[in-house]
Amino acid sequence: MYAEEILEYYRHPPNKGVLEHPSTSSHDVNTSCGDELTVSLQITDGKITGAKFHGKGCVISQAACSMLLESVIGKTLDDVRNIDKKDVLAVLGIDVSPMRLKCALLGLKVLKMAVYQKIGERFVDDV
């Protein structure tokens, strides 16, 4: 059902953990299935220099978040603000059913919440 790379990110997520002193962090729950994520970011000179997540959930939510965080290291906050669901689905590289779409996009939502919190703007859920 899942591509081997996604299963590997689920079993051994390289970005799972907690940053000691994050610049910003955010948390959310997908109420339709119970997936839960907290994303913490280290930001230096307007660029993401560290990114970790922790939480629980299905293969898709956990793998997608880890893959997404890996892809944002070195990006500016504006770069992250411009990431959309097409980008996340491209990183996953599989077709995601409508029922699993919220699972796949939870990491993006929490990542954007953390970025908007850092820049002091109100986050409008566009995910």
C-alpha positions as CSV (number, residue, x, y, z in Angstrom):
1,M,0.0,0.0,0.0
2,Y,2.7,2.5,0.9
3,A,5.9,3.1,-1.0
4,E,9.0,1.7,0.7
5,E,10.5,5.1,1.2
6,I,7.5,6.3,3.1
7,L,7.6,3.2,5.4
8,E,11.2,3.9,6.1
9,Y,10.5,7.5,7.1
10,Y,7.7,6.2,9.4
11,R,10.0,3.5,11.0
12,H,13.1,5.7,11.3
13,P,12.0,9.4,10.9
14,P,15.2,11.5,10.8
15,N,13.5,14.6,12.0
16,K,11.6,13.1,14.9
17,G,12.6,14.5,18.3
18,V,12.6,17.7,20.3
19,L,14.7,20.8,19.8
20,E,16.2,22.0,23.2
21,H,15.5,25.7,22.6
22,P,13.4,26.2,19.6
23,S,12.8,29.6,18.0
24,T,9.1,28.7,17.6
25,S,6.9,25.6,17.8
26,S,3.3,24.7,17.2
27,H,0.9,21.8,17.8
28,D,-2.3,20.5,16.3
29,V,-4.5,17.5,16.1
30,N,-6.4,16.0,13.2
31,T,-9.7,15.5,15.0
32,S,-11.1,13.2,12.3
33,C,-8.5,10.5,13.0
34,G,-6.5,11.5,16.1
35,D,-3.1,12.2,14.5
36,E,-1.2,14.7,16.6
37,L,2.0,16.6,15.7
38,T,4.2,19.2,17.4
39,V,6.7,21.0,15.1
40,S,9.7,22.9,16.6
41,L,11.9,25.1,14.5
42,Q,15.3,26.7,15.0
43,I,15.6,29.9,13.0
44,T,18.8,31.8,12.4
45,D,19.0,34.9,10.2
46,G,15.5,34.3,8.8
47,K,16.4,30.7,7.7
48,I,15.4,27.4,9.2
49,T,18.5,25.8,10.6
50,G,16.8,23.0,12.6
51,A,13.4,21.3,12.5
52,K,12.0,18.5,14.6
53,F,8.6,17.0,15.2
54,H,7.0,14.7,17.7
55,G,3.6,13.2,18.1
56,K,1.6,10.1,17.1
57,G,-0.3,9.1,14.2
58,C,-0.6,7.0,11.0
59,V,2.2,6.2,8.6
60,I,1.2,9.0,6.2
61,S,1.1,11.8,8.9
62,Q,4.4,10.9,10.5
63,A,6.3,10.2,7.2
64,A,5.0,13.3,5.5
65,C,5.9,15.5,8.4
66,S,9.4,14.1,8.6
67,M,9.9,14.4,4.8
68,L,8.6,17.9,4.8
69,L,10.8,19.1,7.6
70,E,13.8,17.6,5.9
71,S,13.0,19.6,2.8
72,V,12.7,23.0,4.6
73,I,16.2,23.1,6.3
74,G,18.0,26.1,4.8
75,K,14.8,27.7,3.5
76,T,13.6,31.2,4.5
77,L,10.4,31.8,6.3
78,D,8.9,33.2,3.2
79,D,9.8,30.1,1.3
80,V,7.9,28.0,3.9
81,R,4.9,30.3,3.7
82,N,4.7,29.5,0.0
83,I,4.7,25.7,0.4
84,D,1.3,24.3,-0.5
85,K,-0.3,20.9,-0.6
86,K,1.0,20.2,-4.1
87,D,4.5,20.4,-2.7
88,V,3.8,18.0,0.1
89,L,2.1,15.5,-2.1
90,A,5.0,15.7,-4.6
91,V,7.5,15.0,-1.7
92,L,5.4,12.0,-0.7
93,G,5.3,10.7,-4.3
94,I,2.1,8.6,-3.9
95,D,-1.5,9.1,-4.6
96,V,-3.3,10.0,-1.3
97,S,-7.0,9.3,-1.0
98,P,-9.4,12.1,0.0
99,M,-9.8,10.4,3.4
100,R,-6.0,10.5,4.0
101,L,-5.4,14.0,2.7
102,K,-5.7,15.6,6.2
103,C,-3.2,13.1,7.5
104,A,-0.7,14.0,4.8
105,L,-1.2,17.7,5.3
106,L,-1.2,17.9,9.1
107,G,2.6,18.5,9.2
108,L,2.3,21.3,6.7
109,K,-0.4,23.0,8.7
110,V,1.6,22.7,12.0
111,L,4.8,23.9,10.2
112,K,3.0,27.0,8.8
113,M,1.4,27.7,12.2
114,A,4.9,27.8,13.8
115,V,6.3,30.1,11.1
116,Y,3.3,32.5,11.3
117,Q,3.7,32.5,15.1
118,K,7.4,33.4,14.7
119,I,6.7,36.3,12.3
120,G,3.8,37.6,14.4
121,E,1.1,37.2,11.8
122,R,-2.2,35.4,12.1
123,F,-2.3,32.0,10.4
124,V,-5.2,31.4,8.1
125,D,-5.5,27.7,7.4
126,D,-4.9,27.4,3.7
127,V,-3.7,23.8,3.8
